[in-house]
């Protein structure tokens, strides 16, 4: 990125996933156009499977003008948190959603394929997305920051945003590395064609089957054409933390031997499966250092229990763009500190709660499990999570345009 004051603040985003693309879109909406994404992959591969978009993220995407696109590509949930017992599918709890999310929180609750969301967030100026640029280091001086790439090339910018995920390279320019802790669990993921799935899985419902030591979640994506399936199971010897590591469908199904036949039938209908080990991280003590800031998983990687990883990255992106809307090269560092002050406490709270929720689903059959099941009559996911779903990230930071 060459220095040209006529083009305004130069911003480099490292990482072209949901966080990076969201940041680009919100920055452009804010009138900040001299922005470049540096993505290490040679192509913007849309990996992954399903993703949940709760009202706190949806209202921000609607402000990007994406309401109609979401309605066309996502599935609006009619029921959420349908919890079923592992051995017989008995419903322990279900939350009717319908239009209640929109009435209560001003936006619906969607589920969709990650690839569809990435496509909605695609940047319409390809020259601002540089592929095959693997960043290996970030340094900074008083006036700018410098990115170094694996091929020896460099780029300078007034601001660097690390949206490069859980193994962030940019994080090293902000704070000391935070050790990760193995959770003991691994996650299987797969997509099943809806016409091959049991009827229970094709409904516009977020369902979680809970049982001893593991649980399995399913909901429709791709406009209802596919069913996203994700399960947390004991990891055994598996330690690979990769979104693209292949697992065995047969091994996946075997993890649920003895469960309701609708669970094993759904898994067995998958054409393939992915498997990755789940690691936990302590919250960072800072997200910003000078001209460098972190966003999304680079700042606050989360276990998936609350389905808030992508949603919190979208919140980060909206607030970051608002803080940089009127920034200059001289005022960029304090603007980034404003972003951190607006976001770090909330995202850390979500991160920590996600960590504590995992054991709830995995109780062995017995007294504790029976107390849990009886207590579900008092479960209030919309009320308990109102602080998440009702939060307006821009309005809370006084940044609504």
SULFEN-V7714 format. One record per run of one state. SS is the DSSP state (H for helix, E for strand, L for the rest). FROM is the first residue (numbers start at 1). LEN is the number of residues. If there is no record, write none. Layout:
ss->SS from->FROM len->LEN
ss->SS from->FROM len->LEN
//
This chain:
ss->L from->1 len->4
ss->H from->5 len->3
ss->L from->8 len->3
ss->E from->11 len->4
ss->L from->15 len->3
ss->H from->18 len->12
ss->L from->30 len->5
ss->E from->35 len->5
ss->L from->40 len->10
ss->E from->50 len->4
ss->L from->54 len->1
ss->H from->55 len->9
ss->L from->64 len->3
ss->H from->67 len->7
ss->L from->74 len->1
ss->E from->75 len->2
ss->L from->77 len->2
ss->E from->79 len->7
ss->L from->86 len->5
ss->E from->91 len->6
ss->L from->97 len->3
ss->H from->100 len->6
ss->L from->106 len->4
ss->E from->110 len->4
ss->H from->114 len->7
ss->L from->121 len->5
ss->H from->126 len->3
ss->E from->129 len->3
ss->L from->132 len->3
ss->E from->135 len->6
ss->L from->141 len->4
ss->E from->145 len->5
ss->L from->150 len->4
ss->E from->154 len->4
ss->L from->158 len->1
ss->E from->159 len->4
ss->L from->163 len->7
ss->H from->170 len->4
ss->L from->174 len->6
ss->E from->180 len->14
ss->H from->194 len->3
ss->L from->197 len->2
ss->H from->199 len->4
ss->L from->203 len->2
ss->E from->205 len->7
ss->L from->212 len->2
ss->E from->214 len->8
ss->H from->222 len->3
ss->L from->225 len->1
ss->E from->226 len->9
ss->L from->235 len->11
ss->E from->246 len->2
ss->L from->248 len->1
ss->H from->249 len->6
ss->L from->255 len->6
ss->H from->261 len->8
ss->L from->269 len->4
ss->E from->273 len->9
ss->L from->282 len->6
ss->E from->288 len->2
ss->L from->290 len->2
ss->E from->292 len->3
ss->L from->295 len->2
ss->H from->297 len->4
ss->L from->301 len->3
ss->H from->304 len->3
ss->L from->307 len->2
ss->H from->309 len->16
ss->L from->325 len->7
ss->H from->332 len->25
ss->L from->357 len->1
ss->H from->358 len->5
ss->L from->363 len->4
ss->H from->367 len->12
ss->L from->379 len->2
ss->H from->381 len->4
ss->L from->385 len->1
ss->H from->386 len->4
ss->L from->390 len->3
ss->H from->393 len->4
ss->L from->397 len->5
//
